[in-house]
Structure formats: structure tokens, C-alpha cells
Amino acid sequence: MARAVSTRRQVAVSILAWVVALAIFFPILWTVLTSFKTEAEAIASPPSFLFFDWTLENYGEVQERSDYFRHFMNSVVISLGSTLLGLLIAIPAAWSMAFVPAKRTKDVLMWMLSTKMLPPVGVLIPIYLMFRDLGLLDTRTGLVIVLTLINLPIIIWMLYTYFKEIPGEILEAARMDGATLWSEIVHVLTPMAVPGIASTLLLNVILAWNEAFWTLNLTAAKAAPLTAFIASYSSPEGLFYAKLSAASTMAIAPILIIGWFSQKQLVRGLTFGAVK
């Protein structure tokens, strides 16, 4: 029987949730508003929230100076490419961990996750030297590879969690009907785990899109994504807040739109198997 919740408590929890949500969203809102100010208004004290002279000149100057669409396409290729490559590797790996009995599966998963705890700067020099010698510096291919390796533990962990919720008897029935290993994974397992795979894909696209450390250190101009596009507005001449805000807004707008329209799918996938 469900526990009754008083109206006062519901209102209090709702207000608290709105306050936390607004506190999280406020920096994004302030960045968007600042992008429509002049440089003088952007650094004015006290700052103006809505009552200022709105202008679009920052967006025009940012596009004229930095070629937004080239950086945007680099981000799309890098984030989607690394995520899809990661899924191709992670789906068979998660399947084997979820359905093939092994004593040390949990140990392997913990070891994989522990690699995320290593500070990236600790392996920057060897990876940089390898990329230099292999000709992968400032290339989309190089960034796809390194971002795949970075996010692979998370992809495998998430898929393993989803696959464990699928009854093994279904796969056994498919084997009895003559399904090969490839058919079992592609035609039986994958369709049943579509919500989990979709949420994994969305989450890792966001992680790859926002990755700054490796994109700034392994690119210069040709393969520079939107993170490098934003960083270019922090210069020795000074920090141009209005133009930096315009560049930041242009960089985060695509991923915010994707997140807004896919939030139901993302929540459904992240809570898949949480309630039995």
C-alpha cells in the first residue's frame, strides 16, 4: 500500500525541486543573455538581467572570425563516430559479461571503471607522442579513437546493466531454434535492449561533445571541435565576455536541443530495470 503524502510536503518538495533546477540552469541562462549584450554591458556593474540593448552583432562576429559550421561538423563527426564505434565494441563485450558465466566478471567491470579515475594529464604525454608518430594529431580519426577509449568503460557498464535485466531463457530459446551467435546478438538481444542502447548512445554523445581536455591538446585547427571553438575566445588580449558567451551558446545549443527532445527516452533508458 502506497504511503500517503501530505499536500504541504508535496508543495515543499516541488518548490525545492524548482529552486535546485533554476540554480543549475541559471549559468546557462546568464550565458545566453550575455551573448546578446555589448562588451560594455557584459562587464557592467551592477549587471543588467533583461533591461539592456539587445544585439546580434556578437554572433555575426563569432561566425566571421571562427567559422562555426566547420567546428560544428567536427563535433558531430567526433561525438557520433566515437559513440558508434564504442557501441560496436561494447555490445558484444557486455553480452559476454552478462550471459557467459565467469567468476571475475565483477572484478573486470570494476577494473574497467577504475580507468576513469586516472587523471587524463597522467597519460597525455605518451598518447600525444603516439599520435604524433602515427600521424593522428589534429585529425578526426585520432579524436574518435581516443574518445572511444575514454568512454568505453561507461558504455560497457551501462549496457551490462541493461543486458542483465533480460531473461537468459529467451536467448537459450533462440539458440534452440538454431540462432547463431551473431543472430542472437543482432536479432534477439539488441532489439530487446533498444531503450538502454538509446540512452547509452545519447549520454555518450553528450560526453564526447563536451570533452575539452583531449580535444584541446590533440588538435590545432583542422579537426578542432566546438570546445576548441569556445577556448579560442580566451586570448592574451583579454576575455571578451559577450563574444565568449555567444560562442558558448552556439556550441551548447545543438546538444541542449537534442537533450530536450530526447529527455523521455534518456530517462526511460537510465531507469530501465530499476523497478521490478
N, C-alpha and C positions, 0 to 999 in steps of 0.2 A: 504493500500500500504506500502510495506517494506521501511524503511529508508535506503538510500544509505550510505555506509560506505567507506571512502577513503582507498586506499591501504596503505598509510602511517600509518593510525590508526590501520589497521589490523596487520601490521608488528609490531607496537609498543606493541599492546596488546599481540600478540604471544610471543614476546621477554619477556615481563613482566611475562607471564604465565610460560614460561620455567625457568626463574630466580627463581620464587616462588617455582616451582616444585623441582628444583635442591636444593634449600635451605632446603626444607622439607626432601628430600631424602638423603642429604649428610650425616647426622649422621648414617643412616643405612649403606650407602656405606663405611664410615670410620670404622664402627664396623666390617664389613665383611673383609675389607683389613687388619685390625689389627689382626684378627683371624689367618692370615697366616704369621704373624711375630713372631720372637722370643721375649721373655720377654724384652731383652735388647733393641731391635729395637722398641718395643711398647712404651717405655718411652724415646726414644732418642729425643734430642732437638738440632737442629730443626727436626721435624718429616719427614720421607720419605713417599711419597704418593704411588708410584708404584715401585720405584727402590730400592728393598731390597731383601734379600734372602728368597724366599717363602718356607714355610714349612707346613706340615700337622700334625706335632707332637702334636700340641695343641688339635686337635680333638681326636687323639688317647688317650691322657692323660685324657681328659674330659670324654670320654666313659668308660675308665678303672676305673676312680675314682668314677663316679656318676651314672652309669647305665642309660644312656639317654633314652633307649626304655621303661623302667618302668615308668619314669616320663612322657614320651610322651603318653603312653596309659592312664595314669591317666588324663592327659589334655583332651584327646579325649573323654573319658567317661564322665568327669565332664561337659565339654562345650556342647557336644551333648545332654547329659541327661538333663541338666538344661534347654536348649533351647526347646527341645521337650516337656518336662513337662510344661514349660511356655506356649507353643502354645496350648496344650490341655486345659489349664485353660483360656487362653486369647481369643481364638476364640469364645467360647460361650459368654464370658463377653463382647467382642467388638460387637458381633452380637446384644446382648440385648440393648447396649447403642446406636447403630446405627439405629435400626429398631423398638425398642419398645419406644413409646413416654414417655418422663419423663421430668419434669420441671428442675431437678437439675443435669442432665447428665454432663453439662459442669463443674459444681462445683465438682462433684465426680472425673472427669478426672483431674481437677486442684489439688485436694487433693492428688490423687494418684501420680501425678508428683512431688508434693511438698515433698514427702517422699524421693526423690532422692537428695534433698538439705540438708538432715541431714548428718553431718559428720559421717562416719562409726565408728570412735572411740567412738562416743557417746553411741553406743549400743553394743560395743564389750563385756563388762563385763557380762551383762545379757545373751547375746547369748552364750558366752563361758561357763557360768555356766549351762545353759540349755543343751548345747551339752555334757558337762561333765556328767551331771546326767542321760542323755538319752543314753549315750554310743555312741555318734555320733562324738566325737573328732577323728581326723585322720582317717576318713572314707570317701569313695567316696559318699556314700549316704548323709552324712551330708553336704558336699560341694554342691552337686546337689540341695539340698533343699535351702540352703542359697543363692546360685547364682540365683536360680529361683525366689526367693522373691525379690532379689535386682533388677533384670532386668524386672520383670513382668510389672511395670508401663510403661516402654518404649515399650514393646511388645503390650500391650493393646492400647496405644496411636497410634502406627503405624497402627495396624490392624483396629482400629476405623476409622482412616483417609481413609484407602483403602475401607472399607465397605460402608462408606458414599457416595462414588462415584458410587456405584452400584444402579441402579434404583429399588426402592421398589416395583414397579409394577411387576417385574419378580418374586419376592418372593410371592406376592399375587397370581399370576397366578399359581405358584406351589402349593399353599395351596388350590386353587380352584380345582386343579387336584387331590387332596387327599393326598398331601405330608405331612408326619408327621413332627414335629419339628426337629427331628434328621435327617430325609431325606433332609429337607430344608437346614440345615447347611452343611451336608456332601456332598450331591449330586448337590446342586444348588449354594449355596454361596461360598463354598470353591474352587471349580474349577474356578469360575469367578475371584477369588482374588488370584490366584496362583502367579502372579508376585509380589504382595505385601507380601504374606506369605513367598515367597522365599527370598526376600530381607530382611524381618524381621528376618528370620532364620539365614541368613548369617551374618547380623550385630550383632545379639546376640551371635552367636558362637564366633565372634571376641572379643566381650566384655567379655564373660566368659573366653576365652582363655587367655586374657591379665590381668584378675583380679589378683591382687597381695595381697591386704590388708588382705582379708579373708583367702586366701589360705595359707599365711604365718602364720597367727595367729591360724588357726583351724586345721593345720596339723603338723606332725613332720617328719614321714618317709614313712609310708605305703601308704598314699593317696596323697603324695606331688606331685603336677603337675610341669610343666616346670618353672613357676615363682619361686618356691622354688629351683628348679634346678639351676637357674641363681643366686639367692641370696646366695647359698652355696659358691660361689667364692668370696664373700666379707668376709674375715676372719680376726681374730686378728693378724695373721702373716703379713698381708699386702694385697693389692689389686693387683691381678695378671691380668694385663690388657689383655694380649694375650689370656690367658685361659678364662677369663671372656667374651671376645669378641667371642671366639669360642662357648662357652655355649650359649650366646645370639643369635648368628647366627643359631645354631641348634634349638633354641626354636622358633624363629620367621620365619624360613624358611617354615614350613608347612602352616602357615596362610598367608604368602606372596604369596605362590603358589596358594592357594585357592582363594585369592583375585584377583590375576592376571587373572585366568581363568574364574572367575565369575563376573568380573567388569561390563560387559554389563548388566547382569541380575540384579546386585546390583543397577546400575544407573537407569535402567528401573523401578525397583520397587520403588526406592526412589523418582522418578519423576512421579509416577503413579497418575494420576488425577490432576497434576499440570497445564496441558494445556487442555482447553476445546474447 
